[in-house]
Amino acid sequence: MYTNKKISPKILLKLYTIIFKIRKVQLKIEELYPKDEMKTPVHLCIGQEAVAAGVCINLKKKDYVFSNHRGHGHYIAKGGNLKSMISELYCKETGCSKGRGGSMHLIDTSVGLLGSSAIVGGGIPVATGAALSSYIKNDNKVTVVFFGDGASEEGTLYESLNFAKLKNLPIIFVCENNLYSVYTYIAKRQYGKDIYLKAKGFGIPSFSVDGINVFDVYSKAKEAIERARKKQGPTFLEFKVARWRDHAGTGDHYKNEYRNIKEHEEHLKKCPLEKLQNSLIKLKLLNSNKIKEISKKLDLEIESAFAYAQKGPLPDKNELTKHLFSE
């Protein structure tokens, strides 16, 4: 059982609800995606929900979050409008990016979610720039940027780490290490097994954390965010997680060809939602009736969001290039 006496019952139940919501939304997308009405690739975050929940619950509404292609959890955990997110998957004008961005380009500036990028590592320098803006303005905002292990192989990360340390910026670099870059295992791409050690070379406080254990995620993220808020500079957090599904789309039809199946089966036994639920039951914060109550409420919200999205209008064909930029 995972426990942490320093986390209040109210926060624990909120963490549970967020993780449960992310999981249910992902499963609903997976259920409906084969109908081919969502005209966008999707990258599901099933198995990684604890990171988004544990980090974002520590942030204020005004704080900034930058996401990546696997960003549904970040969007939901930061409080993004679910109807707008689902509408974006259906490429509707009512989507958060007006139907022009799809699953990999989600944004909700009303809650500080300043966008996600399909470019591997693309959000890192932009987030660093946002943190620089906060530093100059002294607005007490903290920036969090989420990226995967693949982005840790991009030079832009190391340029950003150097700059963030040099300027003592209020930014948290969050690496969700799910071991695979598309179909390539991390050991075949990188020397060493700990990404966080690379960030330590810049003199930045850097930590490796079990991304399945939401108690540890919450606590370590809280420390990092408080440090940034106190003008003590950046932090690098590597969360070890498991990607339950294929790189993109639903299911994992090629898992026998690229995964270590025994390792994957072990990962599937370590469910962040199940671990937290069992812990809260033992702490007497949850029981079967409470679980059903939360589940029913989330189901109603999610069904409403999908119904809204499905009924929404497509962009006018004469305005398809509106809101788009090119060089």
C-alpha positions as CSV (number, residue, x, y, z in Angstrom):
1,M,0.0,0.0,0.0
2,Y,1.2,3.5,-0.9
3,T,0.8,6.0,1.9
4,N,1.8,9.5,2.8
5,K,0.6,11.1,6.0
6,K,1.6,14.5,4.8
7,I,-1.1,14.6,2.1
8,S,-4.5,15.6,3.2
9,P,-7.6,13.4,2.6
10,K,-9.1,16.1,0.4
11,I,-6.0,16.1,-1.8
12,L,-5.9,12.3,-1.9
13,L,-9.5,12.1,-3.1
14,K,-8.9,14.8,-5.7
15,L,-5.9,13.0,-7.0
16,Y,-8.0,9.8,-7.3
17,T,-10.7,11.7,-9.1
18,I,-8.3,13.2,-11.6
19,I,-6.6,9.9,-12.3
20,F,-9.9,8.2,-12.7
21,K,-11.1,10.9,-15.0
22,I,-8.0,10.7,-17.2
23,R,-8.3,6.9,-17.4
24,K,-12.0,7.0,-18.3
25,V,-11.5,9.6,-21.0
26,Q,-8.7,7.6,-22.5
27,L,-10.8,4.4,-22.5
28,K,-13.7,6.2,-24.1
29,I,-11.5,7.6,-26.8
30,E,-10.2,4.0,-27.4
31,E,-13.8,2.7,-27.5
32,L,-15.0,5.2,-30.1
33,Y,-11.9,5.7,-32.2
34,P,-12.5,2.8,-34.5
35,K,-15.6,4.5,-35.8
36,D,-13.2,6.8,-37.7
37,E,-15.1,10.0,-36.7
38,M,-12.0,11.4,-34.9
39,K,-9.9,12.5,-37.8
40,T,-6.7,12.9,-35.9
41,P,-4.0,10.5,-34.6
42,V,-4.3,9.9,-30.9
43,H,-1.5,9.1,-28.4
44,L,-3.1,7.6,-25.2
45,C,-1.5,8.0,-21.8
46,I,-3.1,5.0,-20.1
47,G,-0.7,3.9,-17.4
48,Q,0.9,7.3,-17.0
49,E,-2.0,9.2,-15.3
50,A,-0.4,9.6,-11.9
51,V,2.3,12.0,-13.3
52,A,-0.1,14.5,-14.8
53,A,-2.3,14.4,-11.7
54,G,0.4,14.5,-9.1
55,V,2.3,17.4,-10.8
56,C,-0.6,19.6,-11.9
57,I,-2.6,19.4,-8.6
58,N,0.3,21.4,-7.1
59,L,0.0,24.2,-9.6
60,K,-2.1,27.3,-9.5
61,K,-4.5,28.2,-12.2
62,K,-2.2,31.0,-13.4
63,D,0.9,28.7,-13.6
64,Y,2.0,27.6,-17.1
65,V,2.0,24.1,-18.5
66,F,3.4,23.0,-21.8
67,S,2.6,19.5,-23.1
68,N,3.6,17.1,-25.9
69,H,1.9,14.7,-28.3
70,R,0.8,12.5,-25.4
71,G,-1.0,15.3,-23.6
72,H,-4.6,14.4,-22.8
73,G,-3.7,13.7,-19.2
74,H,-1.9,17.1,-18.8
75,Y,-4.8,18.9,-20.3
76,I,-7.3,17.3,-18.0
77,A,-5.1,17.5,-14.9
78,K,-4.6,21.3,-15.4
79,G,-8.3,21.8,-15.6
80,G,-8.8,22.2,-19.3
81,N,-12.3,22.2,-20.7
82,L,-13.2,18.6,-21.5
83,K,-15.9,19.5,-24.1
84,S,-13.3,21.6,-26.0
85,M,-10.7,18.9,-25.8
86,I,-13.0,16.1,-27.1
87,S,-14.3,18.5,-29.8
88,E,-10.8,19.0,-31.0
89,L,-10.4,15.3,-31.5
90,Y,-13.4,15.4,-33.7
91,C,-11.9,18.4,-35.5
92,K,-14.8,20.6,-34.7
93,E,-15.0,24.4,-34.7
94,T,-15.9,24.1,-31.0
95,G,-12.5,22.4,-30.3
96,C,-9.9,24.0,-28.1
97,S,-7.8,24.7,-31.3
98,K,-10.8,25.4,-33.5
99,G,-10.6,21.9,-35.0
100,R,-7.2,22.8,-36.7
101,G,-4.8,21.2,-34.3
102,G,-6.2,17.8,-33.4
103,S,-5.0,15.6,-30.5
104,M,-1.4,16.7,-30.5
105,H,-2.1,20.5,-30.4
106,L,-4.3,21.1,-27.3
107,I,-4.5,24.4,-25.6
108,D,-6.5,26.2,-22.9
109,T,-5.0,29.5,-21.9
110,S,-7.8,30.1,-19.4
111,V,-6.1,27.6,-17.0
112,G,-2.5,28.3,-18.0
113,L,-2.2,25.4,-20.5
114,L,-0.3,27.2,-23.2
115,G,-0.2,24.4,-25.7
116,S,1.3,21.1,-26.8
117,S,3.6,20.3,-29.7
118,A,3.8,17.4,-32.0
119,I,7.5,18.1,-32.4
120,V,9.6,15.9,-30.1
121,G,11.1,18.3,-27.5
122,G,9.5,21.2,-29.3
123,G,7.8,22.6,-26.2
124,I,10.9,22.7,-24.1
125,P,12.5,25.9,-25.4
126,V,9.1,27.6,-25.6
127,A,8.4,26.7,-21.9
128,T,11.9,28.0,-21.0
129,G,11.0,31.3,-22.7
130,A,7.8,31.5,-20.7
131,A,9.7,31.0,-17.5
132,L,12.1,33.7,-18.6
133,S,9.1,36.0,-19.0
134,S,7.9,35.2,-15.5
135,Y,11.4,35.8,-14.2
136,I,11.6,39.3,-15.8
137,K,8.1,40.2,-14.8
138,N,8.5,38.8,-11.3
139,D,4.9,37.5,-11.6
140,N,5.4,34.5,-9.3
141,K,4.3,32.0,-11.9
142,V,5.8,28.6,-12.3
143,T,6.2,26.8,-15.6
144,V,6.1,23.0,-16.0
145,V,7.0,21.4,-19.3
146,F,6.2,17.7,-19.9
147,F,8.2,15.6,-22.4
148,G,9.1,12.0,-23.0
149,D,12.4,10.0,-22.9
150,G,12.7,10.6,-26.6
151,A,13.0,14.3,-26.1
152,S,15.9,13.7,-23.7
153,E,17.9,12.9,-26.9
154,E,17.3,16.4,-28.4
155,G,19.9,19.1,-28.1
156,T,17.2,21.7,-27.3
157,L,16.7,20.1,-23.9
158,Y,20.3,20.7,-22.9
159,E,20.4,24.2,-24.3
160,S,17.3,24.9,-22.2
161,L,18.7,23.3,-19.1
162,N,21.8,25.4,-19.3
163,F,19.8,28.6,-19.9
164,A,17.3,27.8,-17.1
165,K,20.2,27.3,-14.6
166,L,22.1,30.3,-15.8
167,K,19.1,32.6,-15.3
168,N,17.7,30.7,-12.3
169,L,14.3,30.3,-14.0
170,P,11.1,29.1,-12.2
171,I,10.7,26.0,-14.4
172,I,10.2,22.3,-13.8
173,F,11.4,19.9,-16.5
174,V,9.2,16.8,-16.3
175,C,10.4,13.8,-18.2
176,E,7.9,10.9,-18.4
177,N,10.2,8.0,-19.2
178,N,8.0,5.3,-20.6
179,L,11.0,3.4,-22.0
180,Y,10.0,3.5,-25.6
181,S,10.5,6.1,-28.4
182,V,7.8,4.8,-30.8
183,Y,9.1,1.2,-31.0
184,T,12.7,1.5,-29.9
185,Y,13.6,0.5,-26.3
186,I,15.6,3.1,-24.4
187,A,18.7,0.9,-23.9
188,K,19.1,0.8,-27.7
189,R,19.1,4.5,-27.9
190,Q,20.8,5.9,-24.8
191,Y,23.9,5.1,-22.7
192,G,22.9,4.7,-19.1
193,K,19.5,4.0,-17.6
194,D,18.9,7.2,-15.7
195,I,18.0,10.4,-17.6
196,Y,17.9,12.6,-14.5
197,L,21.7,12.2,-14.1
198,K,22.3,14.1,-17.3
199,A,20.4,17.1,-15.9
200,K,22.5,17.0,-12.7
201,G,25.5,17.9,-14.8
202,F,24.1,21.4,-15.0
203,G,23.9,21.8,-11.3
204,I,20.1,21.5,-11.3
205,P,18.4,19.5,-8.5
206,S,17.4,16.3,-10.4
207,F,15.5,13.3,-9.2
208,S,14.2,9.9,-10.4
209,V,10.7,9.1,-9.1
210,D,8.4,6.1,-9.4
211,G,5.7,7.6,-11.7
212,I,3.2,4.9,-10.7
213,N,3.2,6.0,-7.1
214,V,1.2,9.2,-7.1
215,F,2.2,9.9,-3.5
216,D,5.8,10.2,-4.5
217,V,4.9,12.1,-7.7
218,Y,2.8,14.6,-5.7
219,S,5.5,15.1,-2.9
220,K,8.5,15.5,-5.2
221,A,6.5,17.8,-7.6
222,K,5.4,19.9,-4.6
223,E,8.9,20.4,-3.4
224,A,10.1,21.4,-6.9
225,I,7.2,23.9,-7.5
226,E,7.7,25.4,-4.0
227,R,11.4,25.8,-4.8
228,A,10.7,27.6,-8.1
229,R,8.1,29.8,-6.4
230,K,10.8,30.9,-3.9
231,K,13.1,31.9,-6.7
232,Q,15.4,28.9,-6.1
233,G,15.6,27.9,-9.8
234,P,14.7,25.0,-12.0
235,T,14.3,21.3,-11.1
236,F,14.4,18.2,-13.3
237,L,12.1,15.3,-12.5
238,E,12.3,12.0,-14.3
239,F,9.2,9.9,-13.7
240,K,9.5,6.2,-14.5
241,V,6.2,5.1,-16.1
242,A,4.8,2.4,-18.4
243,R,3.1,3.1,-21.7
244,W,0.3,0.5,-21.8
245,R,-0.7,1.1,-25.4
246,D,0.9,1.5,-28.8
247,H,2.9,4.7,-29.5
248,A,-0.2,6.0,-31.4
249,G,-3.7,4.7,-31.8
250,T,-5.6,2.1,-29.8
251,G,-4.4,-1.2,-28.4
252,D,-0.9,-2.4,-29.1
253,H,-1.1,-4.8,-32.1
254,Y,2.7,-5.0,-32.6
255,K,3.7,-5.6,-28.9
256,N,5.1,-9.0,-29.6
257,E,7.5,-7.6,-32.2
258,Y,9.1,-4.8,-30.2
259,R,8.3,-5.2,-26.5
260,N,9.8,-7.4,-23.8
261,I,6.5,-9.1,-23.1
262,K,7.4,-10.3,-19.6
263,E,8.5,-6.8,-18.6
264,H,5.2,-5.4,-20.1
265,E,3.1,-7.8,-18.2
266,E,4.8,-6.7,-15.0
267,H,4.1,-3.1,-15.9
268,L,0.4,-3.9,-16.4
269,K,0.3,-5.2,-12.8
270,K,1.4,-1.8,-11.5
271,C,-1.7,0.3,-12.2
272,P,-1.6,3.8,-10.8
273,L,-5.4,4.0,-10.4
274,E,-5.7,0.6,-8.8
275,K,-2.7,1.2,-6.4
276,L,-4.2,4.5,-5.3
277,Q,-7.7,3.1,-5.0
278,N,-6.5,0.2,-2.8
279,S,-4.6,2.6,-0.6
280,L,-7.5,4.9,-0.1
281,I,-9.8,2.0,0.7
282,K,-7.3,0.9,3.4
283,L,-7.2,4.4,4.7
284,K,-11.0,4.4,4.9
285,L,-11.3,7.3,2.4
286,L,-13.0,5.2,-0.2
287,N,-15.6,2.4,-0.2
288,S,-17.6,0.7,-2.9
289,N,-20.4,3.2,-2.7
290,K,-18.1,6.2,-3.0
291,I,-16.2,4.7,-5.9
292,K,-19.5,4.1,-7.7
293,E,-20.6,7.7,-7.0
294,I,-17.4,9.2,-8.4
295,S,-17.5,6.8,-11.4
296,K,-21.1,7.7,-12.2
297,K,-20.4,11.4,-12.0
298,L,-17.4,11.1,-14.3
299,D,-19.3,9.0,-16.7
300,L,-22.0,11.7,-17.0
301,E,-19.4,14.4,-17.6
302,I,-17.6,12.4,-20.2
303,E,-20.7,11.3,-22.0
304,S,-21.8,14.9,-22.1
305,A,-18.5,16.0,-23.6
306,F,-18.6,13.4,-26.3
307,A,-22.2,14.2,-27.2
308,Y,-21.3,17.9,-27.4
309,A,-18.3,17.2,-29.6
310,Q,-20.2,14.9,-32.0
311,K,-23.0,17.5,-32.5
312,G,-20.6,20.4,-33.0
313,P,-20.1,22.1,-36.3
314,L,-17.1,21.4,-38.5
315,P,-15.0,24.5,-39.6
316,D,-16.4,26.3,-42.6
317,K,-14.5,25.1,-45.6
318,N,-13.9,28.7,-46.7
319,E,-12.2,29.4,-43.4
320,L,-10.0,26.3,-43.0
321,T,-6.8,28.4,-43.1
322,K,-8.0,30.8,-40.5
323,H,-6.0,30.6,-37.2
324,L,-3.2,28.8,-39.1
325,F,0.3,30.1,-39.6
326,S,3.0,29.2,-42.1
327,E,6.3,30.6,-43.5
